C-alpha cells in the first residue's frame, strides 16, 4: 500500500509537467537512485536522448543477454559516440547460462513456453534485479499501444515484484509520435526498425512482423496466446 501511495503522490505532484520536468524532478528528489533501462528500441532512444541532452543525472543501463542482434550493438556504439555518456551493461550470471546450455542445449526456448521463460529469466530478469537493487525509481520505454497487457498501465505505478516506483514517460505516445521525435531530433536508432522489426529482443527470438500483425507478433512468434512478455514488466 505504501508503494502505491508513493507512486500516486509522485503522479499528483507532477501533473501537467513535461517529461523533461518530470525526469529532472525525479533525479533531484531521488538523487542517485533513479535508473533507466534501455534496449535501444525507438522508444528507449527517445528517453535516452531526453536524459542525455538535458544533462539529467539518471543512470542508464542495458541488459546484454549475449544473444542480441549485431544491429543492436551498432546502435549501442553510435549512441555512446553521439552523447559521450555511459550506458552500463548488465550480463546474466555465467554459471546459470552454462548450466542451462549444458542441460537443455542452445535452443531449449523453442521447445516450450516454460523453457523460454526460464531462458528469459536467466538472461534478463536476474540482471535486471541486480541493476534495480538500491534504486527507488525505474524508468521504462513502455507504451500502452504495444500490447493488451500494457494498455491498462499507469504513467507512475508501483512494481511490487521489484519494490520500486516505475515511470513510463511514453505510455500514451503513438508509434508515429516516437518515430517523428527520432527523426526531428536526429536520434540514432536500430536500422532493424526499417525492416519491419517493431519490438526487438534477442536474435533467435525476434522476427519482423507482417502487415496487419500485432505489435508483439514478432517476439516468440512460435508461441500462441502466452502474453508475449519476458518477465521484465510483470509486477507480481
C-alpha positions in Angstrom: 0.0 0.0 0.0 2.8 2.4 0.8 4.4 1.8 -2.6 1.1 2.5 -4.3 0.7 5.7 -2.3 4.3 6.8 -3.3 3.6 6.3 -7.0 0.3 8.2 -6.7 1.9 11.0 -4.8 4.6 11.4 -7.4 1.9 11.4 -10.1 -0.1 14.1 -8.3 2.9 16.2 -7.7 3.9 16.2 -11.4 0.6 16.6 -13.0 0.8 18.9 -16.0 4.6 18.8 -16.1 6.6 17.9 -19.2 8.6 14.7 -19.5 11.9 16.6 -19.0 10.5 18.4 -15.9 9.4 15.0 -14.5 12.8 13.4 -15.2 14.6 16.3 -13.5 12.3 16.2 -10.5 12.8 12.5 -10.0 16.6 12.8 -10.4 16.7 15.6 -7.8 14.2 14.0 -5.3 15.7 10.5 -5.5 19.3 11.5 -6.1 21.5 8.6 -7.3 18.5 6.2 -7.1 16.9 6.6 -10.5 17.6 4.1 -13.2 16.6 3.9 -16.9 16.8 0.5 -18.7 17.3 0.7 -22.5 17.1 -2.0 -25.1 17.9 0.7 -27.8 14.4 0.5 -29.2 12.7 3.5 -30.8 11.1 4.4 -27.5 14.2 3.9 -25.4 16.2 6.0 -27.7 13.8 8.9 -27.3 14.2 8.7 -23.5 17.9 8.3 -23.7 18.0 11.5 -25.8 15.9 13.4 -23.3 18.1 12.3 -20.4 21.5 12.9 -22.0 21.0 16.1 -23.9 19.3 17.7 -20.9 22.2 16.5 -18.6 19.8 14.8 -16.2 21.6 12.6 -13.7 19.9 9.3 -14.3 21.9 6.1 -14.6 21.3 4.4 -18.0 21.8 0.7 -18.2 21.1 -2.1 -20.7 20.7 -5.8 -20.3 23.1 -7.7 -22.6 21.7 -11.2 -22.9 24.5 -12.4 -25.1 22.2 -13.0 -28.0 21.5 -9.6 -29.3 21.4 -8.6 -32.9 24.5 -7.1 -34.5 22.4 -4.0 -35.4 21.6 -3.6 -31.7 25.2 -3.4 -30.7 25.8 -0.9 -33.5 23.2 1.5 -32.3 24.6 1.0 -28.8 28.0 2.1 -30.1 26.5 5.0 -32.1 24.6 6.2 -29.0 27.8 6.3 -26.9 29.6 8.2 -29.7 26.8 10.8 -30.1 26.2 11.7 -26.4 29.5 10.8 -24.8 27.7 9.4 -21.8 28.0 6.0 -20.3 25.4 3.2 -20.8 26.2 0.4 -18.3 25.8 -3.2 -19.5 24.5 -5.9 -17.1 25.0 -9.5 -18.0 23.4 -12.8 -17.0 25.1 -15.0 -14.4 27.7 -17.1 -16.1 27.1 -20.2 -14.0 23.3 -20.3 -14.8 23.8 -19.7 -18.5 26.4 -22.5 -18.6 24.1 -24.9 -16.7 21.1 -24.1 -18.9 23.1 -24.8 -22.1 24.7 -27.9 -20.6 21.4 -29.4 -19.5 19.0 -28.2 -22.2 21.1 -27.2 -25.2 21.4 -24.0 -27.1 17.7 -23.7 -28.3 15.7 -25.0 -25.5 13.4 -21.9 -25.6 11.8 -23.2 -28.8 10.7 -26.4 -27.1 8.2 -25.0 -24.6 6.9 -21.8 -23.0 8.4 -22.9 -19.7 11.8 -23.3 -21.2 11.6 -19.9 -23.0 10.6 -18.2 -19.8 13.5 -19.9 -18.0 15.9 -18.5 -20.6 14.4 -15.0 -20.3 14.6 -15.2 -16.5 18.3 -16.1 -16.5 19.3 -13.7 -19.3 17.0 -10.7 -18.5 15.2 -10.8 -15.2 18.2 -11.8 -12.9 20.4 -9.0 -14.4 17.5 -6.5 -14.1 17.0 -7.3 -10.4 20.7 -6.7 -9.8 20.6 -3.4 -11.7 17.5 -2.2 -9.8 18.8 -3.1 -6.4 19.1 0.0 -4.2 17.2 2.2 -6.6 13.8 3.9 -6.0 12.6 4.8 -9.4 12.8 2.7 -12.6 12.2 4.5 -15.9 11.0 2.4 -18.9 10.1 2.9 -22.5 6.8 1.1 -22.3 3.9 2.3 -24.5 0.3 1.3 -23.8 -0.3 0.6 -27.5 2.4 -2.1 -27.6 0.2 -4.9 -26.3 -3.1 -5.6 -24.5 -1.1 -6.4 -21.3 0.3 -2.9 -21.2 -2.9 -1.0 -22.1 -4.1 -0.6 -18.5 -0.8 0.6 -17.1 -0.3 4.0 -15.4 2.3 6.6 -16.0 3.5 6.1 -12.5 2.9 2.8 -10.9 4.3 0.6 -8.1 6.1 -2.5 -9.2 5.5 -4.9 -6.4 7.8 -7.6 -7.7 10.8 -5.3 -7.7 9.6 -3.0 -4.9 10.2 0.1 -7.0 8.2 3.0 -8.5 8.1 2.6 -12.2 7.8 5.7 -14.5 6.6 5.1 -18.1 7.0 8.6 -19.7 6.0 7.5 -23.2 3.0 5.5 -22.1 0.5 7.5 -24.1 2.6 8.1 -27.2 1.8 6.5 -30.5 4.5 4.8 -32.6 4.2 7.7 -35.2 5.0 10.2 -32.4 8.0 8.2 -31.4 9.3 8.0 -35.0 8.7 11.7 -35.5 10.7 12.6 -32.4 13.6 10.3 -33.5 13.6 11.9 -37.0 13.3 15.5 -35.9 16.0 15.2 -33.2 18.4 13.1 -35.2 18.4 10.3 -32.7 20.3 7.2 -33.5 18.0 4.2 -34.0 18.2 0.5 -34.8 18.0 0.0 -38.5 16.1 -3.2 -38.0 13.1 -0.9 -37.4 13.3 -0.1 -41.2 13.0 -3.8 -42.0 9.7 -4.5 -40.2 11.1 -5.2 -36.7 9.0 -3.2 -34.2 9.9 -4.9 -31.0 13.5 -6.1 -30.9 14.9 -8.5 -28.4 17.3 -11.5 -28.7 18.1 -12.5 -32.3 16.8 -16.1 -32.1 13.5 -14.9 -30.6 12.7 -11.9 -32.8 11.4 -11.5 -36.4 9.9 -8.8 -38.5 6.1 -8.5 -38.3 3.8 -8.9 -41.3 1.3 -6.3 -42.4 -1.7 -6.3 -40.1 0.0 -8.3 -37.4 0.0 -7.3 -33.7 2.9 -5.2 -32.4 4.3 -8.1 -30.4 3.8 -10.8 -33.1 7.5 -10.7 -33.9 8.5 -11.8 -30.4 8.5 -15.5 -29.7 6.4 -16.0 -32.8 6.2 -19.8 -32.4 4.1 -19.3 -29.2 0.4 -18.7 -29.1 -1.6 -16.7 -26.5 1.2 -16.7 -23.9 1.1 -13.0 -23.1 4.2 -12.3 -25.1 6.2 -11.0 -22.2 9.7 -12.0 -20.9 9.1 -11.2 -17.2 10.8 -7.8 -17.0 7.5 -6.0 -16.7 5.4 -8.4 -14.6 4.9 -6.6 -11.4 3.8 -9.6 -9.3 
